[in-house]
Amino acid sequence: MKDFCKMTLTEAVAGLRAGAFTSVELVRALIEAMEASQATIHAYVTIDGEGALKAAEEADRRRAAGEDLPLLGVPIAIKDNMNVIGQPCTASSHILEGYTAPYDATVIAKLRAAGAIFLGRTNMDEFALGSTTQTSYFGPTENPVARGCIPGGSSGGSAAAVGGDLALAALGSDTGGSIRQPASHCGIVGVKPTYGRVSRYGIVACASSLDQVGPMTKTVEDAALVMNVISGRDPMDATSLDEPVPDYTQAWAGADAEKPLAGMVLGIPAEYYGEGLDPEVRARVEEAKARAVALGATLKDVSLPHTAYGIPTYYICMTAEISANLARFDGVRYGLRVPCDDVIEQYKRTRAEGFGAEVKRRVLLGTFVLSSGYYDAYYNRAQKVRTLIRRDFEAAFAQCDLLLAPVTPEPAWPLGVYQNDPIRNYLSDVLTVGVNLAGCCAIALPAGTTAEGKPVGVQLIGPNFGEMTLFKAAKALELPRA
């Protein structure tokens, strides 16, 4: 019997087209693995086994009738903040427990049109607020590679599903590193597209000027395949941009076999290699730099001078937007409602019961920085610094094609550690938030492991709509799969 769960997305597409196996066989094997792992890994909030098998049967009929689509019959996992019609969409929060999506998010509609099947909803930090997937109302997710450790977050369930061979691919969302950081911790590939490249319509909003949906996969080629499907302008999303979508799977076509990175300049931002970087993380990234040089790239030292202001700027801008976006969860329109005779008291009790501690913390902080007397001192000033951070990246890309850097300062840490230390958790995003503040694109890919076997990732960062160059470099630097 084929080991379906260890297949890449590309291998599954090829196998289905060749008739080597059916979609039903593939989906059934994954569902069995998913259900068996729930008590330990807990990558999923809900599993739609019956619906996925019905969709697989339909996909097999369509293929037998001669139909062919990019992802026909291929199962994909979906982060629990994306609307899939008829399925729960809770953002891993008690306040949305019982809510069923009445429509498809645009990325889901595009995947559905490409023939994809949806396995279930992956666990996440509540409302995507966290870096560990421990703030979920439904309980934490465990790292399937570094057992006993966090998978990262907020897309930790998606990362664990792919890294643990419980999905061929998954969608995540990245607000300040929420795709790249868990991808690094779970030893997979994660793409944060250029802001506006992928529609946000139908995604439960976290911070609207920072959020971006992207693929989490086993290989760079798989990520490019998913990006081909989900990218492009969406009239339902005013922030999506009308830019041509190239075939990302052709990014490395025609590259020199020996020197695929010949002529490419990779910037090395000094601020990302400073004090606090774990020695084993540093060693794996140094190895990636050496591979890049061996493949023809030139390394150039560059500076992102406002990096030190990234975390405070991000946590002011992000919490301000969260305060506004989460105001809609009031116990009236959808989700949890705590009955009360007085409507104002109903609002208070519903939000007090429905939101977890981390959500409340960030709503309070966001409300404070937007309040009268503090708006100019905090939020307005943070927006000005955000502009400086964006200009830092623009200046760097005037000197190089891409930036090469670590994803996180340290490998995955044990579950429960730092759980009551929010500042320590926030600082884990120090190497990822700048990309979101600037709106750039980035990809995280495996760079090896520590002596304990914990995955370590490296990230490539590109300018706006630089995904083709990003994929070309990532494909060249990609390590062979174990």
Long-range contacts (C-beta under 8 A, 24 or more apart in sequence): 4-29, 4-30, 5-29, 5-30, 5-33, 5-165, 5-166, 6-165, 7-168, 8-168, 8-217, 8-218, 8-219, 8-221, 8-222, 8-481, 9-71, 9-74, 9-168, 9-169, 9-217, 9-218, 9-219, 9-222, 9-225, 9-226, 10-219, 10-221, 10-222, 10-225, 12-74, 12-168, 13-70, 13-71, 13-74, 13-225, 16-63, 16-72, 16-73, 16-74, 17-63, 17-68, 22-56, 22-60, 22-73, 23-56, 23-57, 23-59, 23-60, 23-63, 23-72, 23-73, 23-74, 23-75, 23-117, 24-53, 24-56, 24-57, 24-60, 26-56, 26-73, 26-74, 26-75, 27-52, 27-53, 27-55, 27-56, 27-75, 27-117, 27-119, 28-53, 28-56, 30-75, 30-119, 30-166, 30-167, 30-168, 31-119, 33-165, 33-166, 34-119, 34-120, 34-161, 34-166, 34-167, 37-144, 37-164, 37-166, 40-142, 41-141, 41-142, 41-144, 41-160, 41-164, 41-166, 42-123, 42-138, 42-139, 42-140, 42-141, 42-142, 42-157, 43-77, 43-122, 43-123, 43-141, 43-144, 43-157, 43-158, 43-160, 43-161, 43-164, 43-166, 43-167, 44-77, 44-119, 44-120, 44-121, 44-122, 44-123, 44-157, 44-161, 44-166, 45-80, 45-88, 45-90, 45-92, 45-120, 45-121, 45-122, 45-123, 45-136, 45-138, 45-157, 46-80, 46-87, 46-88, 46-120, 46-121, 47-119, 47-120, 48-87, 48-118, 48-119, 48-120, 48-121, 49-120, 51-86, 51-87, 51-118, 52-117, 52-118, 52-119, 52-120, 55-117, 55-118, 56-117, 59-115, 59-117, 62-115, 69-113, 69-114, 69-115, 70-114, 70-115, 70-225, 70-228, 70-229, 71-111, 71-114, 71-115, 71-116, 71-225, 71-229, 72-114, 72-115, 73-115, 73-117, 74-115, 74-116, 74-117, 74-168, 74-169, 75-116, 75-117, 75-118, 75-119, 75-167, 75-168, 76-111, 76-116, 76-117, 76-118, 76-119, 76-167, 76-168, 76-169, 76-170, 76-171, 76-226, 77-118, 77-119, 77-120, 77-121, 77-122, 77-157, 77-158, 77-161, 77-162, 77-166, 77-167, 77-169, 77-170, 77-171, 78-108, 78-118, 78-119, 78-120, 78-121, 78-122, 78-170, 78-171, 79-121, 79-122, 79-124, 79-155, 79-157, 79-158, 79-170, 79-171, 79-172, 79-173, 80-121, 80-122, 80-123, 80-124, 80-157, 81-124, 81-127, 81-128, 81-173, 81-203, 81-204, 81-206, 82-107, 82-108, 82-171, 82-173, 82-202, 82-203, 82-204, 82-213, 83-108, 83-202, 83-203, 83-204, 84-108, 84-118, 84-121, 87-118, 87-121, 88-121, 89-121, 89-204, 90-121, 90-137, 90-138, 91-124, 91-126, 91-127, 91-128, 91-204, 92-123, 92-124, 92-125, 92-126, 92-127, 92-135, 92-136, 92-137, 92-138, 93-126, 93-127, 93-137, 93-354, 93-355, 93-356, 93-359, 94-137, 94-336, 94-353, 94-354, 94-355, 94-356, 95-329, 95-335, 95-336, 95-350, 95-351, 95-353, 95-354, 95-355, 96-204, 96-329, 96-334, 96-335, 96-336, 96-354, 97-137, 97-335, 97-336, 98-335, 98-336, 99-334, 99-335, 101-202, 103-202, 104-202, 105-199, 105-201, 105-202, 105-203, 106-199, 106-201, 106-202, 106-234, 106-236, 106-237, 107-171, 107-198, 107-199, 107-202, 107-203, 107-213, 107-230, 108-202, 110-229, 110-230, 110-232, 111-171, 111-229, 111-230, 114-229, 116-229, 119-167, 122-155, 122-157, 122-158, 122-160, 122-161, 122-167, 122-170, 123-156, 123-157, 123-160, 124-153, 124-154, 124-155, 124-156, 124-157, 124-158, 125-153, 125-154, 125-156, 125-178, 125-358, 126-355, 126-356, 126-358, 126-359, 127-204, 127-206, 127-322, 127-326, 127-359, 128-154, 128-155, 128-173, 128-175, 128-178, 128-204, 128-206, 128-211, 129-154, 129-206, 129-322, 129-358, 129-359, 129-362, 130-154, 130-358, 130-425, 131-177, 131-178, 131-181, 131-425, 131-426, 131-428, 131-429, 132-156, 132-415, 132-418, 132-419, 132-425, 133-157, 133-160, 133-182, 134-415, 134-416, 134-419, 135-356, 135-357, 135-358, 135-359, 137-356, 140-415, 142-415, 143-185, 143-186, 143-412, 144-186, 145-186, 145-187, 145-453, 145-454, 145-455, 146-185, 146-411, 146-412, 146-452, 146-453, 146-454, 146-455, 148-414, 148-415, 149-185, 149-411, 149-412, 149-413, 149-414, 149-415, 149-454, 150-185, 150-412, 150-413, 150-414, 150-415, 151-182, 151-185, 151-186, 151-412, 152-181, 152-182, 152-183, 152-184, 152-185, 152-186, 152-408, 152-412, 153-178, 153-181, 153-182, 154-178, 154-182, 155-179, 155-182, 155-190, 155-216, 156-182, 156-185, 156-186, 158-182, 158-216, 159-183, 159-185, 159-186, 159-188, 159-190, 159-216, 160-186, 162-186, 162-188, 162-216, 162-217, 162-218, 163-187, 163-188, 163-455, 168-217, 168-218, 168-222, 169-215, 169-216, 169-217, 169-218, 169-222, 169-223, 169-226, 170-215, 170-216, 170-217, 171-213, 171-214, 171-215, 171-216, 171-226, 171-230, 172-213, 172-214, 172-215, 172-216, 173-203, 173-206, 173-211, 173-212, 173-213, 173-214, 174-211, 174-212, 174-213, 174-214, 174-436, 175-206, 175-207, 175-210, 175-211, 175-212, 175-318, 175-436, 176-210, 176-314, 176-318, 176-429, 176-432, 176-433, 176-436, 177-407, 177-408, 177-429, 177-431, 177-432, 177-433, 177-435, 177-436, 179-214, 179-216, 179-444, 180-407, 180-432, 180-442, 180-443, 180-444, 180-457, 180-459, 181-407, 181-408, 181-428, 181-429, 181-432, 181-444, 182-216, 183-216, 183-407, 183-444, 183-445, 183-457, 184-407, 184-408, 184-444, 184-446, 184-455, 184-456, 184-457, 184-459, 185-408, 185-411, 185-412, 185-454, 185-455, 185-457, 186-412, 186-455, 187-446, 187-449, 187-455, 187-457, 188-216, 188-217, 188-218, 188-446, 189-215, 189-216, 189-217, 189-218, 189-219, 189-220, 189-222, 189-223, 189-443, 189-444, 189-445, 189-446, 189-474, 189-478, 190-214, 190-215, 190-216, 190-217, 190-223, 190-443, 190-444, 191-215, 191-216, 191-223, 191-227, 191-441, 191-442, 191-443, 191-444, 191-467, 191-470, 192-435, 192-436, 192-441, 192-442, 192-443, 193-227, 193-231, 193-441, 193-467, 194-241, 194-439, 194-440, 194-441, 194-464, 194-465, 194-466, 194-467, 195-239, 195-436, 195-439, 195-464, 196-239, 196-240, 196-241, 196-243, 196-439, 197-231, 197-240, 197-241, 197-243, 197-441, 197-465, 197-467, 198-227, 198-230, 198-231, 198-232, 198-240, 199-230, 199-232, 199-234, 199-236, 199-237, 199-240, 200-237, 200-239, 200-240, 201-234, 201-236, 201-237, 201-240, 202-236, 205-321, 205-325, 206-318, 206-321, 206-322, 206-325, 207-317, 207-318, 207-321, 207-322, 207-325, 208-239, 208-321, 208-325, 209-239, 209-317, 209-321, 210-314, 210-317, 210-318, 210-321, 210-436, 210-437, 212-436, 218-481, 219-478, 219-481, 220-443, 220-445, 220-471, 220-474, 220-475, 220-478, 221-249, 221-475, 223-443, 223-471, 224-248, 224-249, 224-251, 224-471, 225-249, 227-467, 243-465, 246-467, 246-468, 248-467, 248-468, 248-471, 251-467, 251-468, 251-469, 251-470, 251-471, 251-472, 251-475, 252-471, 252-472, 252-475, 252-476, 255-472, 255-476, 256-296, 258-296, 259-295, 259-296, 260-295, 260-296, 260-472, 260-475, 260-476, 261-292, 261-295, 261-296, 261-297, 261-472, 261-473, 261-476, 262-295, 262-296, 262-297, 263-296, 264-296, 264-297, 264-298, 264-401, 264-402, 264-469, 264-472, 264-473, 265-297, 265-298, 265-299, 265-300, 265-399, 265-400, 265-401, 266-292, 266-297, 266-298, 266-299, 266-300, 266-400, 266-401, 266-402, 266-403, 266-404, 266-460, 266-473, 267-299, 267-300, 267-301, 267-302, 267-396, 267-397, 267-399, 267-400, 267-402, 267-403, 267-404, 268-299, 268-300, 268-301, 268-302, 268-403, 268-404, 268-405, 269-302, 269-303, 269-304, 269-307, 269-396, 269-403, 269-405, 270-301, 270-302, 270-303, 271-303, 271-304, 271-305, 271-307, 271-308, 272-304, 272-307, 272-405, 272-406, 272-431, 273-405, 273-406, 276-409, 277-406, 277-409, 278-409, 278-410, 278-411, 280-411, 280-450, 280-451, 280-456, 281-406, 281-408, 281-409, 281-410, 281-411, 281-450, 281-456, 282-406, 284-447, 284-448, 284-449, 284-450, 284-456, 284-458, 285-404, 285-405, 285-406, 285-447, 285-456, 285-458, 287-447, 287-448, 288-404, 288-447, 288-458, 288-477, 289-404, 291-477, 292-404, 292-473, 292-476, 292-477, 295-476, 295-477, 297-473, 299-404, 300-399, 300-400, 302-396, 302-399, 302-400, 302-403, 303-392, 303-396, 304-389, 304-392, 304-393, 304-396, 304-434, 305-392, 306-385, 306-388, 306-389, 306-392, 307-389, 307-392, 307-430, 307-434, 309-385, 309-388, 309-389, 310-389, 310-430, 310-433, 310-434, 310-437, 311-426, 311-427, 311-429, 311-430, 311-433, 312-382, 313-382, 313-385, 313-386, 313-389, 313-433, 313-437, 314-429, 314-433, 314-436, 314-437, 315-365, 315-426, 316-369, 316-378, 316-379, 316-382, 317-379, 317-382, 317-383, 317-386, 317-437, 318-362, 318-366, 319-362, 319-363, 319-365, 319-366, 319-369, 320-366, 320-369, 320-370, 320-379, 321-366, 322-359, 322-362, 322-363, 322-366, 323-362, 323-363, 323-365, 323-366, 323-367, 323-370, 324-366, 324-370, 326-355, 326-359, 326-363, 329-354, 329-355, 358-422, 361-422, 386-437, 389-434, 389-437, 389-438, 390-437, 390-438, 390-439, 392-434, 392-438, 393-434, 393-435, 393-438, 393-440, 393-461, 393-463, 394-438, 394-463, 397-462, 397-463, 397-466, 401-462, 401-466, 401-469, 401-473, 402-460, 402-461, 402-462, 402-466, 402-469, 402-470, 402-473, 403-460, 403-461, 403-462, 404-458, 404-459, 404-460, 404-461, 405-431, 405-458, 405-459, 405-461, 406-431, 406-457, 406-458, 406-459, 407-431, 407-432, 407-444, 407-457, 407-458, 407-459, 408-432, 408-457, 411-450, 411-452, 411-454, 411-455, 411-456, 412-454, 412-455, 431-459, 432-459, 435-461, 439-464, 440-464, 440-466, 441-465, 441-466, 441-467, 441-470, 442-470, 443-470, 443-471, 443-474, 445-474, 445-477, 445-478, 445-479, 446-478, 446-479, 447-479, 448-479
